[in-house]
C-alpha cells in the first residue's frame, strides 16, 4: 500500500504514533462486534487522532489505555466497583 510506505520504519515520535493509530484502526475494523460497539470504538480512536494534532504525549497515553482496553488489561475499575456518590 502506498499509504504505508512512510510508516514502515518509523523514525520520529509522530511517525511511531501514526503507525500505532493505523494499527489500532485496523484492529477495531477486524473485531467481530456489533456495529454500535465497533462505531463507539472508532469514535474513541478518532478522538485520540484529534488530540494527537495538539499533544502527541497525551494522545500516546490515551492510545496506550485504548489498546489496553482492547487487550482486556485496562486497570481502571468499572463504575459498579465505585463507592456510591463518586
C-alpha positions as CSV (number, residue, x, y, z in Angstrom):
1,X,0.0,0.0,0.0
2,X,1.3,3.4,-0.9
3,X,-0.1,4.9,2.4
4,X,2.0,2.5,4.4
5,X,5.4,3.4,2.8
6,X,6.2,6.2,5.2
7,X,5.2,4.2,8.2
8,X,7.2,1.0,7.6
9,X,10.3,2.3,9.5
10,X,9.1,5.0,12.0
11,X,11.9,7.5,12.8
12,X,10.1,10.1,14.9
13,X,7.6,10.0,17.8
14,X,5.0,11.4,15.4
15,X,5.6,8.6,12.9
16,X,5.5,5.9,15.6
17,X,2.2,7.3,16.9
18,X,0.8,7.4,13.4
19,X,1.7,3.7,12.9
20,X,0.2,2.7,16.2
21,X,-3.0,4.6,15.4
22,X,-3.2,2.9,12.0
23,X,-2.7,-0.5,13.6
24,X,-5.4,0.3,16.2
25,X,-7.9,1.3,13.5
26,X,-7.2,-1.9,11.6
27,X,-7.7,-3.9,14.8
28,X,-11.0,-2.3,15.5
29,X,-12.3,-2.9,12.0
30,X,-11.3,-6.6,12.3
31,X,-13.2,-7.2,15.6
32,X,-16.3,-9.3,15.4
33,X,-18.5,-6.9,17.4
34,X,-22.0,-5.4,17.0
35,X,-22.0,-2.4,14.7
36,X,-22.8,0.0,17.5
37,X,-19.8,-1.2,19.6
38,X,-17.5,-1.0,16.7
39,X,-18.7,2.5,15.9
40,X,-18.1,3.5,19.5
41,X,-14.6,2.2,19.4
42,X,-13.9,4.0,16.1
43,X,-15.2,7.3,17.6
44,X,-12.8,6.8,20.6
45,X,-9.9,6.4,18.1
46,X,-11.0,9.5,16.2
47,X,-10.9,11.5,19.4
48,X,-7.4,10.2,20.0
49,X,-6.4,11.3,16.5
50,X,-7.8,14.7,17.2
51,X,-5.8,15.0,20.4
52,X,-2.6,14.0,18.5
53,X,-2.9,17.2,16.4
54,X,-2.2,19.2,19.6
55,X,-0.5,16.9,22.1
56,X,1.5,13.9,21.0
57,X,2.3,12.7,24.5
58,X,-1.3,12.9,25.7
59,X,-2.5,11.1,22.5
60,X,0.1,8.3,23.1
61,X,-1.1,7.9,26.7
62,X,-4.7,7.7,25.6
63,X,-3.8,5.2,22.8
64,X,-2.0,3.1,25.4
65,X,-5.1,3.0,27.5
66,X,-7.3,2.2,24.5
67,X,-5.1,-0.7,23.4
68,X,-5.1,-2.0,27.0
69,X,-8.9,-1.9,26.9
70,X,-8.9,-3.9,23.7
71,X,-6.5,-6.4,25.2
72,X,-8.6,-6.7,28.3
73,X,-5.8,-5.4,30.6
74,X,-7.3,-2.0,31.4
75,X,-6.7,-1.4,35.1
76,X,-9.3,1.2,35.8
77,X,-12.2,-0.3,37.8
78,X,-15.7,-0.2,36.3
79,X,-18.4,2.0,37.8
80,X,-20.0,-0.9,39.5
81,X,-16.9,-1.1,41.7
82,X,-17.0,2.6,42.7
83,X,-18.5,3.7,46.0
84,X,-21.9,5.4,45.9
85,X,-21.6,9.1,45.4
86,X,-18.3,9.0,43.4
